[in-house]
Amino acid sequence: MADLKAKAGHIRREIVRVICKGGGGHIPASLSIVEILTVLYEKVLKIDHLRPRGPGRDRFILSKGHAGVALYAVLAQRGFFDKKHLQTFGKRGTILGGHPDMHKIPGIEASTGALGHGFPFGVGMALAGKLDRKGYRVFVLLGDGECQEGSVWEAALFAPQHKLDNLVAIIDYNKHQAMDRLESIVSLEPLREKWSAFGWEVREVDGHDLGALEKIFKSVPFAEGKPNLVIAHTTKGKGISFMENVPIWHFRMPNAQEMQTICKELELENF
């Protein structure tokens, strides 16, 4: 577990370094999913960085594409592309845009950013796997604010009807959306009961508990013939004290004094 914790810490530092050097990005939305991505890519997903399009691979889709820097850092750490590309984020000619591009970046399964699109894309992949009798699984990470989209609920209705137990949806339930708390915009509660009523098998977990995340992801499918939902309770801006659950930081960049605090808290050197 110490190794996983160290890798998660590295990813946190990379997120801040890449976004701040690049001049803009969604730091808090990226920080809330660090442990989820770390566990998936280190312990769960059946993938091969040397064959990023191998037919038997598990698929992962980051439906909340605005947190793409977190995924870039993980993919670079796993060897899908040279880490030097992280230094080009925000620069002309980079392969690493503000949102993931499946045509430019090895390991990206779907170009996402317009909220509500990545999840139905993943449902289609899971259906294709069933129809083709393939053994791969599809993991889709959604933002909680994204779950207000009608396309999400249409896909959520579709998956149980087709018994897509090879599909794992994960909700990054940090309870914030853009510049406010979720409950002040459009509340999702009762979230678990809604998905259960649609025919999903639902589990809840602390989205920053590495051990609990590994255990729950390795236990899918939760029930034969039913799609799987993991509600991961997270903290937006996790790891940076003055950013945690503070809406104003959704797209704001830290100043020099704030960077000193960040470097101290994340043990970020050579910035």
C-alpha positions as CSV (number, residue, x, y, z in Angstrom):
1,M,0.0,0.0,0.0
2,A,3.0,2.3,0.6
3,D,3.9,2.0,-3.0
4,L,0.4,3.0,-4.1
5,K,0.4,5.9,-1.8
6,A,3.8,7.1,-3.1
7,K,2.5,6.9,-6.7
8,A,-0.7,8.8,-5.8
9,G,1.5,11.5,-4.2
10,H,3.6,11.7,-7.4
11,I,0.5,12.1,-9.5
12,R,-0.7,14.9,-7.3
13,R,2.5,16.7,-7.7
14,E,2.5,16.2,-11.5
15,I,-1.0,17.6,-11.8
16,V,0.0,20.8,-10.1
17,R,3.3,21.1,-11.9
18,V,1.7,20.4,-15.4
19,I,-1.3,22.8,-15.0
20,C,0.7,25.6,-13.4
21,K,3.5,25.4,-15.9
22,G,0.9,25.2,-18.7
23,G,-0.9,28.3,-17.6
24,G,-4.4,26.9,-16.9
25,G,-6.5,23.9,-16.1
26,H,-8.8,22.3,-13.5
27,I,-6.6,21.5,-10.5
28,P,-9.3,20.6,-7.9
29,A,-11.3,18.4,-10.3
30,S,-8.1,16.5,-11.1
31,L,-7.0,16.1,-7.5
32,S,-10.2,14.5,-6.4
33,I,-9.7,11.5,-8.7
34,V,-6.0,10.7,-8.0
35,E,-6.6,7.6,-5.9
36,I,-9.2,6.3,-8.2
37,L,-7.0,6.5,-11.2
38,T,-3.9,5.2,-9.3
39,V,-5.7,2.0,-8.1
40,L,-7.3,1.4,-11.5
41,Y,-4.1,1.7,-13.5
42,E,-1.8,0.0,-11.0
43,K,-4.0,-2.8,-9.7
44,V,-7.1,-3.4,-11.7
45,L,-7.1,-2.6,-15.4
46,K,-5.8,-5.3,-17.8
47,I,-3.8,-3.1,-20.1
48,D,-0.4,-3.1,-21.9
49,H,1.3,0.2,-22.7
50,L,3.1,-1.5,-25.5
51,R,-0.2,-2.4,-27.1
52,P,-2.6,0.4,-26.2
53,R,-5.1,-0.8,-28.7
54,G,-4.9,-4.5,-27.9
55,P,-8.3,-6.1,-28.5
56,G,-8.5,-7.8,-25.1
57,R,-7.6,-4.8,-23.1
58,D,-9.9,-3.3,-20.5
59,R,-11.2,0.1,-21.4
60,F,-11.2,3.3,-19.3
61,I,-13.0,6.4,-20.2
62,L,-12.7,9.7,-18.3
63,S,-16.1,11.2,-19.0
64,K,-15.3,14.3,-16.9
65,G,-12.7,15.2,-19.5
66,H,-11.8,18.6,-17.9
67,A,-9.8,16.6,-15.3
68,G,-7.7,15.2,-18.2
69,V,-4.3,16.2,-16.6
70,A,-4.8,13.6,-13.9
71,L,-5.2,10.9,-16.6
72,Y,-2.2,12.3,-18.5
73,A,0.0,12.0,-15.5
74,V,-1.1,8.4,-14.8
75,L,-0.6,7.4,-18.5
76,A,2.8,8.9,-18.6
77,Q,3.7,7.1,-15.3
78,R,2.6,3.8,-16.9
79,G,4.6,4.4,-20.0
80,F,1.9,5.0,-22.6
81,F,3.9,8.1,-23.8
82,D,7.1,9.8,-23.0
83,K,6.9,11.9,-19.8
84,K,8.5,14.8,-21.7
85,H,5.1,15.5,-23.3
86,L,3.8,16.6,-19.9
87,Q,6.1,19.6,-20.2
88,T,4.3,20.7,-23.3
89,F,0.8,21.0,-21.8
90,G,-0.7,24.3,-22.7
91,K,1.9,24.9,-25.5
92,R,1.4,25.1,-29.2
93,G,1.6,21.7,-31.0
94,T,1.2,19.6,-27.8
95,I,-0.7,16.3,-28.0
96,L,-2.1,17.1,-24.5
97,G,-5.0,19.4,-24.8
98,G,-7.3,20.8,-22.2
99,H,-9.5,17.7,-22.8
100,P,-8.3,14.2,-23.8
101,D,-8.0,13.4,-27.6
102,M,-8.2,9.7,-28.5
103,H,-6.6,10.4,-31.9
104,K,-3.4,12.0,-30.4
105,I,-2.8,10.3,-27.1
106,P,-2.0,6.6,-26.6
107,G,-4.2,5.1,-24.0
108,I,-7.1,7.5,-24.4
109,E,-10.2,5.5,-25.4
110,A,-12.6,8.4,-26.0
111,S,-12.3,12.1,-26.7
112,T,-14.2,13.7,-23.8
113,G,-15.0,17.1,-22.5
114,A,-18.6,17.8,-23.4
115,L,-20.2,16.4,-20.3
116,G,-22.6,13.5,-20.6
117,H,-20.9,12.0,-23.7
118,G,-18.2,9.7,-22.3
119,F,-20.6,7.6,-20.3
120,P,-22.9,6.6,-23.2
121,F,-19.8,6.0,-25.3
122,G,-18.6,3.5,-22.6
123,V,-22.0,1.8,-22.5
124,G,-21.7,1.3,-26.2
125,M,-18.3,-0.3,-25.8
126,A,-19.6,-2.6,-23.1
127,L,-22.5,-3.7,-25.3
128,A,-20.1,-4.3,-28.2
129,G,-18.0,-6.5,-25.9
130,K,-21.1,-8.6,-25.0
131,L,-22.2,-8.9,-28.6
132,D,-18.6,-9.9,-29.7
133,R,-18.3,-12.2,-26.7
134,K,-15.1,-10.5,-25.6
135,G,-13.9,-10.6,-22.0
136,Y,-12.8,-7.0,-21.6
137,R,-14.4,-4.7,-19.1
138,V,-15.3,-1.0,-19.4
139,F,-14.7,1.5,-16.6
140,V,-16.2,5.0,-16.9
141,L,-15.4,7.8,-14.4
142,L,-18.1,10.5,-14.3
143,G,-18.3,13.8,-12.5
144,D,-21.2,14.2,-10.1
145,G,-22.4,17.4,-11.8
146,E,-22.2,15.6,-15.1
147,C,-25.0,13.3,-13.8
148,Q,-27.5,16.1,-14.4
149,E,-27.2,15.4,-18.1
150,G,-30.1,13.6,-19.7
151,S,-27.8,11.5,-21.8
152,V,-26.3,10.0,-18.6
153,W,-29.8,8.8,-17.5
154,E,-30.7,7.5,-20.9
155,A,-27.5,5.4,-20.9
156,A,-28.2,4.4,-17.3
157,L,-31.6,3.0,-18.4
158,F,-30.0,1.2,-21.3
159,A,-27.2,-0.7,-19.5
160,P,-29.4,-2.8,-17.1
161,Q,-31.8,-3.8,-19.9
162,H,-28.8,-5.3,-21.8
163,K,-27.3,-6.9,-18.7
164,L,-24.0,-5.1,-19.1
165,D,-22.2,-6.6,-16.0
166,N,-18.9,-5.9,-17.8
167,L,-19.6,-2.1,-17.3
168,V,-18.3,-0.2,-14.2
169,A,-19.5,3.4,-13.8
170,I,-17.7,5.4,-11.1
171,I,-19.0,8.7,-9.8
172,D,-16.5,11.2,-8.5
173,Y,-18.9,12.4,-5.8
174,N,-17.1,15.5,-4.5
175,K,-20.4,17.3,-4.3
176,H,-19.2,20.4,-6.1
177,Q,-20.0,21.7,-9.5
178,A,-18.1,24.5,-11.1
179,M,-18.4,27.5,-8.8
180,D,-20.8,26.2,-6.2
181,R,-21.9,23.2,-4.2
182,L,-23.9,20.6,-6.1
183,E,-26.9,20.9,-3.8
184,S,-27.3,24.6,-4.6
185,I,-27.4,23.8,-8.4
186,V,-29.2,20.5,-8.9
187,S,-29.1,18.0,-6.1
188,L,-28.6,14.3,-7.0
189,E,-29.9,12.8,-3.8
190,P,-30.9,10.2,-3.2
191,L,-28.2,9.1,-5.6
192,R,-27.7,5.5,-4.6
193,E,-31.5,4.8,-4.6
194,K,-31.9,6.4,-8.0
195,W,-29.3,4.2,-9.7
196,S,-30.5,1.1,-7.8
197,A,-34.1,1.8,-9.1
198,F,-32.7,1.8,-12.6
199,G,-31.3,-1.7,-12.2
200,W,-27.7,-1.1,-11.2
201,E,-25.8,-2.9,-8.5
202,V,-24.4,0.0,-6.3
203,R,-21.5,0.2,-3.9
204,E,-20.2,3.3,-2.0
205,V,-16.6,3.9,-1.0
206,D,-14.2,6.5,0.3
207,G,-12.7,7.7,-2.9
208,H,-9.3,8.4,-1.3
209,D,-8.9,5.1,0.5
210,L,-6.5,3.1,-1.7
211,G,-7.2,-0.2,0.0
212,A,-10.9,0.1,-0.1
213,L,-10.9,1.2,-3.7
214,E,-8.8,-1.8,-4.7
215,K,-11.0,-4.2,-2.9
216,I,-14.2,-2.8,-4.4
217,F,-12.9,-2.6,-8.0
218,K,-11.5,-6.2,-7.8
219,S,-15.0,-7.4,-6.7
220,V,-16.8,-6.5,-9.9
221,P,-19.1,-7.7,-11.2
222,F,-21.1,-7.2,-8.0
223,A,-24.0,-9.2,-9.3
224,E,-24.3,-11.3,-12.4
225,G,-26.2,-9.6,-15.2
226,K,-26.3,-6.2,-13.7
227,P,-24.1,-3.1,-14.4
228,N,-21.9,-1.9,-11.6
229,L,-21.9,1.6,-10.0
230,V,-19.3,2.8,-7.5
231,I,-20.1,6.0,-5.8
232,A,-16.7,7.4,-4.7
233,H,-17.0,10.0,-2.0
234,T,-14.2,12.5,-2.6
235,T,-12.9,15.9,-1.8
236,K,-12.5,18.4,-4.5
237,G,-9.0,19.8,-4.4
238,K,-7.8,16.9,-2.2
239,G,-4.3,17.5,-0.8
240,I,-4.1,21.3,-0.9
241,S,-5.7,22.7,2.3
242,F,-6.9,26.0,1.0
243,M,-8.4,24.4,-2.2
244,E,-10.3,21.6,-0.6
245,N,-14.1,22.0,-1.1
246,V,-13.7,25.8,-1.9
247,P,-15.6,26.4,-5.2
248,I,-13.6,29.5,-6.3
249,W,-10.7,27.2,-7.1
250,H,-12.6,25.4,-9.9
251,F,-10.4,27.0,-12.6
252,R,-8.3,29.5,-10.7
253,M,-4.5,29.5,-10.7
254,P,-2.5,30.0,-7.5
255,N,-0.3,33.0,-7.0
256,A,3.4,32.9,-5.8
257,Q,2.6,32.9,-2.1
258,E,-0.1,30.2,-2.6
259,M,2.4,28.1,-4.5
260,Q,4.7,28.1,-1.6
261,T,2.0,26.6,0.5
262,I,1.2,24.0,-2.2
263,C,4.9,23.0,-2.5
264,K,5.1,22.5,1.2
265,E,2.0,20.5,1.6
266,L,2.6,18.3,-1.5
267,E,6.4,18.1,-1.0
268,L,6.7,19.6,-4.5
269,E,10.3,20.4,-5.3
270,N,12.0,22.0,-8.3
271,F,8.9,23.9,-9.4
